[in-house]
Amino acid sequence: MRILNEADDKPMDCVTLFLTMSEASQLRDMLNEMLADPIGHDHEHVSSDDYRKEVTVCIYSPDSPNQFDERSKRLILEDK
């Protein structure tokens, strides 16, 4: 697991999500789709009900992070 604070460009060790029922359902459905077809869905976005906040969820392999940008690769490989 890797967590990136994009605003500060720094890795984090933990995060707490507070989701409404519809946001939690959206996250669940999106994860099910990603797990069913990980090649076609390496990342997805879950937006708040008012679209002011967003969580991006990525599925990665430490052995093959090439589909991601350089910043993401460094986080995946080095947790930095």
Backbone as a printed PyTorch tensor [residue, N CA C, xyz], in Angstrom:
tensor([[[  0.8490,  -1.1780,   0.0000],
         [  0.0000,   0.0000,   0.0000],
         [  0.8880,   1.2320,   0.0000]],

        [[  0.5270,   2.1710,  -0.8280],
         [  1.2110,   3.4500,  -0.8790],
         [  0.1600,   4.5490,  -0.8060]],

        [[  0.4500,   5.6000,  -0.0360],
         [ -0.4610,   6.7280,   0.1020],
         [  0.3420,   7.9890,  -0.1840]],

        [[ -0.1410,   8.8070,  -1.1140],
         [  0.5490,  10.0380,  -1.4840],
         [ -0.3180,  11.2360,  -1.1490]],

        [[  0.2430,  12.1650,  -0.3950],
         [ -0.3880,  13.4600,  -0.1720],
         [  0.0220,  14.3320,  -1.3450]],

        [[ -0.8630,  14.4710,  -2.3260],
         [ -0.5160,  15.1940,  -3.5510],
         [ -0.2520,  16.6750,  -3.3010]],

        [[ -0.9200,  17.2660,  -2.3300],
         [ -0.7290,  18.6900,  -2.0580],
         [  0.6940,  18.9860,  -1.5930]],

        [[  1.2660,  18.0870,  -0.7810],
         [  2.6220,  18.2660,  -0.2630],
         [  3.6480,  17.4090,  -0.9840]],

        [[  3.1940,  16.5520,  -1.9190],
         [  4.0680,  15.6450,  -2.6590],
         [  4.9010,  14.7800,  -1.7100]],

        [[  4.2290,  14.2570,  -0.6680],
         [  4.9190,  13.4290,   0.3160],
         [  4.1080,  12.1730,   0.6010]],

        [[  4.8110,  11.0580,   0.8180],
         [  4.0950,   9.8410,   1.2020],
         [  3.5220,   9.9650,   2.6090]],

        [[  2.4680,   9.2210,   2.8530],
         [  1.8350,   9.1850,   4.1670],
         [  1.7460,   7.7330,   4.6080]],

        [[  1.6550,   7.5270,   5.9110],
         [  1.5530,   6.1720,   6.4400],
         [  0.1230,   5.7530,   6.7370]],

        [[ -0.7580,   6.7170,   6.9350],
         [ -2.1420,   6.3520,   7.2080],
         [ -3.0580,   7.5020,   6.8090]],

        [[ -4.2970,   7.1270,   6.5380],
         [ -5.3090,   8.0990,   6.1590],
         [ -6.6560,   7.5510,   6.6180]],

        [[ -7.5690,   8.4270,   6.9420],
         [ -8.9210,   8.0250,   7.3190],
         [ -9.8870,   8.6320,   6.3130]],

        [[-10.7450,   7.7950,   5.7450],
         [-11.7700,   8.2610,   4.8210],
         [-13.1190,   8.2540,   5.5200]],

        [[-13.8470,   9.3190,   5.3840],
         [-15.2180,   9.4000,   5.8670],
         [-16.0970,   9.4730,   4.6290]],

        [[-16.8650,   8.4380,   4.3640],
         [-17.6470,   8.3440,   3.1440],
         [-19.1400,   8.2940,   3.4380]],

        [[-19.9120,   8.9350,   2.5890],
         [-21.3630,   8.7610,   2.6590],
         [-21.6900,   7.3730,   2.1160]],

        [[-22.9240,   6.9490,   2.2520],
         [-23.3190,   5.6400,   1.7270],
         [-23.1340,   5.5900,   0.2100]],

        [[-23.4950,   6.6520,  -0.4870],
         [-23.3560,   6.6330,  -1.9430],
         [-21.8830,   6.6450,  -2.3570]],

        [[-21.0480,   7.3700,  -1.6320],
         [-19.6150,   7.3770,  -1.9290],
         [-18.9970,   6.0130,  -1.6530]],

        [[-19.3990,   5.3760,  -0.5570],
         [-18.8980,   4.0340,  -0.2420],
         [-19.3410,   3.0290,  -1.3020]],

        [[-20.5610,   3.1480,  -1.7700],
         [-21.0550,   2.2690,  -2.8320],
         [-20.2790,   2.4930,  -4.1210]],

        [[-20.0050,   3.7460,  -4.4370],
         [-19.2210,   4.0670,  -5.6260],
         [-17.8270,   3.4540,  -5.5110]],

        [[-17.1930,   3.5570,  -4.3560],
         [-15.8660,   2.9790,  -4.1360],
         [-15.9130,   1.4610,  -4.2820]],

        [[-16.9010,   0.8230,  -3.6700],
         [-17.0440,  -0.6300,  -3.7650],
         [-17.2170,  -1.0760,  -5.2110]],

        [[-18.1060,  -0.4180,  -5.9260],
         [-18.3710,  -0.7870,  -7.3140],
         [-17.1350,  -0.5930,  -8.1800]],

        [[-16.4410,   0.5050,  -7.9710],
         [-15.2370,   0.7950,  -8.7290],
         [-14.1590,  -0.2390,  -8.4490]],

        [[-13.9900,  -0.6330,  -7.2030],
         [-12.9980,  -1.6590,  -6.8600],
         [-13.3600,  -3.0010,  -7.4840]],

        [[-14.6370,  -3.3440,  -7.4690],
         [-15.0660,  -4.5980,  -8.1110],
         [-14.7250,  -4.5890,  -9.5980]],

        [[-14.9560,  -3.4680, -10.2700],
         [-14.6190,  -3.3540, -11.6930],
         [-13.1180,  -3.4710, -11.9130]],

        [[-12.3410,  -2.8140, -11.0630],
         [-10.8900,  -2.8600, -11.1990],
         [-10.3580,  -4.2730, -10.9780]],

        [[-10.9030,  -4.9680, -10.0040],
         [-10.4380,  -6.3300,  -9.7230],
         [-10.8500,  -7.3010, -10.8200]],

        [[-11.9760,  -7.0530, -11.4410],
         [-12.4430,  -7.9200, -12.5150],
         [-11.6040,  -7.7430, -13.7820]],

        [[-11.0560,  -6.5450, -13.9950],
         [-10.2640,  -6.2660, -15.1870],
         [ -9.1100,  -5.3290, -14.8360]],

        [[ -8.0990,  -5.8310, -14.1210],
         [ -7.0110,  -4.9540, -13.6700],
         [ -6.1750,  -4.3740, -14.8080]],

        [[ -6.1260,  -5.0480, -15.9410],
         [ -5.3540,  -4.5220, -17.0690],
         [ -6.0150,  -3.2560, -17.6140]],

        [[ -7.3180,  -3.2780, -17.7460],
         [ -8.0330,  -2.1340, -18.2960],
         [ -8.3290,  -1.0420, -17.3020]],

        [[ -8.1690,  -1.3270, -16.0210],
         [ -8.4930,  -0.3540, -14.9740],
         [ -7.3600,  -0.3030, -13.9470]],

        [[ -6.2970,   0.4320, -14.2190],
         [ -5.2250,   0.5300, -13.2340],
         [ -5.4870,   1.6300, -12.2110]],

        [[ -6.4180,   2.5340, -12.5290],
         [ -6.8140,   3.5360, -11.5450],
         [ -8.2240,   4.0360, -11.8590]],

        [[ -8.8810,   4.5080, -10.8180],
         [-10.2160,   5.0890, -10.9360],
         [-10.3430,   6.2050,  -9.9100]],

        [[-11.3400,   7.0450, -10.1250],
         [-11.5820,   8.1770,  -9.2400],
         [-12.9470,   8.0220,  -8.5770]],

        [[-12.9890,   8.3200,  -7.2920],
         [-14.2400,   8.3550,  -6.5440],
         [-14.4250,   9.7970,  -6.0870]],

        [[-15.5000,  10.4080,  -6.5260],
         [-15.7600,  11.8060,  -6.1870],
         [-16.7840,  11.9050,  -5.0650]],

        [[-16.6690,  12.9880,  -4.3050],
         [-17.6830,  13.2650,  -3.2930],
         [-19.0020,  13.5700,  -4.0070]],

        [[-20.0820,  13.5140,  -3.2570],
         [-21.3990,  13.7560,  -3.8480],
         [-21.4880,  15.1270,  -4.5210]],

        [[-20.7400,  16.1100,  -4.0070],
         [-20.7720,  17.4550,  -4.5920],
         [-19.5980,  17.7020,  -5.5560]],

        [[-18.7840,  16.6850,  -5.8080],
         [-17.6440,  16.7370,  -6.7350],
         [-16.5570,  17.7310,  -6.3070]],

        [[-16.4990,  18.0640,  -5.0310],
         [-15.4730,  18.9850,  -4.5490],
         [-14.2510,  18.2450,  -4.0150]],

        [[-14.4100,  16.9610,  -3.7300],
         [-13.3140,  16.1440,  -3.2130],
         [-13.2210,  14.8780,  -4.0370]],

        [[-12.0200,  14.2980,  -4.0620],
         [-11.8300,  13.1080,  -4.8800],
         [-10.7610,  12.2110,  -4.2720]],

        [[-10.9840,  10.9130,  -4.3780],
         [-10.0060,   9.9020,  -4.0170],
         [ -9.6660,   9.1540,  -5.2990]],

        [[ -8.3870,   9.0100,  -5.5740],
         [ -7.9440,   8.2040,  -6.7040],
         [ -7.3890,   6.9060,  -6.1380]],

        [[ -7.8690,   5.7950,  -6.6540],
         [ -7.4340,   4.4760,  -6.2080],
         [ -6.7320,   3.8080,  -7.3790]],

        [[ -5.5310,   3.2740,  -7.1220],
         [ -4.7360,   2.6300,  -8.1670],
         [ -4.4340,   1.1900,  -7.7650]],

        [[ -4.4070,   0.3160,  -8.7470],
         [ -3.9150,  -1.0440,  -8.5400],
         [ -2.5650,  -1.1130,  -9.2370]],

        [[ -1.5530,  -1.5820,  -8.4980],
         [ -0.2110,  -1.6270,  -9.0590],
         [  0.4610,  -2.9460,  -8.7260]],

        [[  1.4890,  -3.2400,  -9.4840],
         [  2.3630,  -4.3660,  -9.1990],
         [  3.7540,  -3.7990,  -8.9470]],

        [[  4.3650,  -4.1200,  -7.8190],
         [  5.7180,  -3.6130,  -7.5640],
         [  6.7100,  -4.0630,  -8.6370]],

        [[  6.3950,  -5.1660,  -9.3100],
         [  7.2810,  -5.6880, -10.3550],
         [  7.1170,  -4.9530, -11.6800]],

        [[  6.0280,  -4.2250, -11.8430],
         [  5.7510,  -3.6010, -13.1380],
         [  4.9750,  -2.2950, -12.9790]],

        [[  5.6260,  -1.2420, -12.4550],
         [  4.9240,   0.0400, -12.2560],
         [  4.9700,   0.9570, -13.4720]],

        [[  5.3170,   0.4330, -14.6400],
         [  5.6100,   1.2760, -15.8010],
         [  4.4380,   2.0840, -16.3250]],

        [[  3.2060,   1.7140, -16.0120],
         [  2.0710,   2.4700, -16.5440],
         [  1.8740,   3.7940, -15.8070]],

        [[  2.6330,   4.0160, -14.7390],
         [  2.4630,   5.2270, -13.9390],
         [  3.5540,   6.2520, -14.2540]],

        [[  3.3010,   7.5060, -13.8570],
         [  4.2910,   8.5590, -14.0620],
         [  5.4840,   8.3570, -13.1310]],

        [[  6.5260,   9.1560, -13.3430],
         [  7.7730,   8.9780, -12.5830],
         [  7.5640,   9.1560, -11.0800]],

        [[  6.7330,  10.1240, -10.6830],
         [  6.4840,  10.3480,  -9.2520],
         [  5.8240,   9.1280,  -8.6400]],

        [[  4.8530,   8.5770,  -9.3290],
         [  4.1450,   7.3980,  -8.8280],
         [  5.0680,   6.1870,  -8.7690]],

        [[  5.9110,   6.0220,  -9.7770],
         [  6.8640,   4.8970,  -9.7700],
         [  7.7880,   4.9730,  -8.5570]],

        [[  8.2730,   6.1800,  -8.2470],
         [  9.1620,   6.3340,  -7.0910],
         [  8.4370,   5.9710,  -5.7940]],

        [[  7.1840,   6.3790,  -5.6970],
         [  6.3960,   6.0230,  -4.5120],
         [  6.2090,   4.5180,  -4.4310]],

        [[  5.8790,   3.8820,  -5.5400],
         [  5.6430,   2.4410,  -5.5600],
         [  6.9210,   1.6760,  -5.2070]],

        [[  8.0290,   2.0490,  -5.8250],
         [  9.2730,   1.2900,  -5.6570],
         [ 10.0280,   1.6270,  -4.3700]],

        [[  9.9840,   2.8880,  -3.9500],
         [ 10.8040,   3.3080,  -2.8200],
         [ 10.0030,   3.7810,  -1.6120]],

        [[  8.7030,   3.9420,  -1.7630],
         [  7.8430,   4.5050,  -0.7070],
         [  8.3660,   5.8570,  -0.2540]],

        [[  8.8130,   6.6580,  -1.2310],
         [  9.3350,   8.0000,  -0.9560],
         [  8.5880,   9.0270,  -1.7760]]])
